[in-house]
Amino acid sequence: MHTWKSLLSVLALAGSAVSCAHHGETEVVPEHEREELLKKWDQEWSFSGIASFAHLRPVKCLIEPQENYDIAVIGAPFDTAVSYRPGARFGPRAIRAASARQMAGTSYNTRAGINPYQSWAKITDCGDIPITPFDNGLAERQMYEAFLELGSRKVVNAAPKGGQGIGTGHPKLVTLGGDHSVALPALRALYQIYQKPITVLHFDAHLDTWNPVRYSAYWQSEQTQFNHGSFFHKASREGLICNSTSAHAGLRTRLTGVNDGDYTNPGPEQGFIRIHADDIDELGPMGVVDVIMQRIGLDPEQPVYLSPGGWTTREFIRILRGLEKLNLVGADIVEVSPAYDNKGETTALAAAQVAFEIITSMVKSGVDEELGGWYGRMDEVGAEDVEAVETESESDSETVDKDEL
């Protein structure tokens, strides 16, 4: 009897809800009220709002096929291909939270002379790829299909430079990882999109070109080939990488065995040049930049994929800023594991800053004008333009002052 009474109560509540729904109608907000609401409430603090990257409008692009963009930020929460400590599946969430201090109205990049969020490019946070943690083969396919879909969308805005370069007409992808193996499905997708091997600029302490037998020569399967230390080996054997223009930088790795065979044994993955972590002591950050630029070049028809890590944050960001003219079509920021970060979350903050610098360079590369040099210092031509603007501004100020008097 008590059960029937409970059921009748539930049905009565449901009926009330349905009844109320019939009476409710969507009201059109008058334009003047909408404007007033926007003036009052359409703003955020860096510490408020939903945790999208840099407060960008979040969209689940994979289920919104009509959503287009010029640059997509996409999360790849995958970490079951690591050899030691998992946890990077929480990296995208941590990087997004750390990026909260970046806001469209307060993100002018002084070194580049541009605010990437208020320039020509539409930048969208496309959410996360729903990657399974139970089957690495399926996860690999999910990531490949997602990257291929997102990288094949139409762009929204034509870059001011116009139709220059192989990247024209394709959106650029910035991946928040995830362990480092996410680069393999990303490279597979980019190879299909651009129909040619991709130049890889790999900043890391480790080579990540290990032959998979490095981990075990006896216990082998198709999926043991896919891990965060062997993905470049596999990518090279699949012909995805342009070895003649690719580079490792920041190396301080240990090798297998009792000799330098990992460096010297012939193989398709050994075409990368190697810049070691210690080399920065002799070369300095800009010397490292020069070596990389000489290797990769500025060929507008050669797409470049950036996978950063390696040196200290200060050294690396300085080098990264010097590479702003590279023809970047994709990048990843990986191996951010919040469980091993410190209380200040400095790893996540560094990753968010690296993403900001990469996005800045992608946007700046599409601008067909001289935007100036480091921290607001311009070249001679740019400085003359600024001086003319300042003179005009001072003249306007004097006019206003006289009018006020």
Stockholm file with secondary structure:
# STOCKHOLM 1.0

chainA/1-405         MHTWKSLLSVLALAGSAVSCAHHGETEVVPEHEREELLKKWDQEWSFSGIASFAHLRPVKCLIEPQENYDIAVIGAPFDTAVSYRPGARFGPRAIRAASARQMAGTSYNTRAGINPYQSWAKITDCGDIPITPFDNGLAERQMYEAFLELGSRKVVNAAPKGGQGIGTGHPKLVTLGGDHSVALPALRALYQIYQKPITVLHFDAHLDTWNPVRYSAYWQSEQTQFNHGSFFHKASREGLICNSTSAHAGLRTRLTGVNDGDYTNPGPEQGFIRIHADDIDELGPMGVVDVIMQRIGLDPEQPVYLSPGGWTTREFIRILRGLEKLNLVGADIVEVSPAYDNKGETTALAAAQVAFEIITSMVKSGVDEELGGWYGRMDEVGAEDVEAVETESESDSETVDKDEL
#=GR chainA/1-405 SS CHHHHHHHHHHHHHHHHHHHHHHCCCCCCCHHHHHHHHHHHSCCCTTCSCCCGGGCCBCCGGGCTTCCCSEEEEEECCCTTCSSCCCGGGHHHHHHHHGGGCCGGGCCBTTTTBCGGGSSCCEEEEEECCCCSSCHHHHHHHHHHHHHHHHTSCCSSCCTTCSCSTTTTSCEEEEEESSGGGHHHHHHHHHHHHTSCBEEEEECSSCCCCCGGGTCSSSCCTGGGCSTTTHHHHHHHTTCBCGGGCEEEEECCCCSTTSSHHHHSCCGGGGSEEEETTHHHHHHHHHHHHHHHHHHCCCTTSCEEEECCSSCHHHHHHHHHTTTTSCEEEEEECCCCGGGSCTTCHHHHHHHHHHHHHHHHHHHTTCCSCCCSGGGCCCHHHHHHHHHHHHHHHHHHHHHHHHHC
#=GC SS_cons         CHHHHHHHHHHHHHHHHHHHHHHCCCCCCCHHHHHHHHHHHSCCCTTCSCCCGGGCCBCCGGGCTTCCCSEEEEEECCCTTCSSCCCGGGHHHHHHHHGGGCCGGGCCBTTTTBCGGGSSCCEEEEEECCCCSSCHHHHHHHHHHHHHHHHTSCCSSCCTTCSCSTTTTSCEEEEEESSGGGHHHHHHHHHHHHTSCBEEEEECSSCCCCCGGGTCSSSCCTGGGCSTTTHHHHHHHTTCBCGGGCEEEEECCCCSTTSSHHHHSCCGGGGSEEEETTHHHHHHHHHHHHHHHHHHCCCTTSCEEEECCSSCHHHHHHHHHTTTTSCEEEEEECCCCGGGSCTTCHHHHHHHHHHHHHHHHHHHTTCCSCCCSGGGCCCHHHHHHHHHHHHHHHHHHHHHHHHHC
//
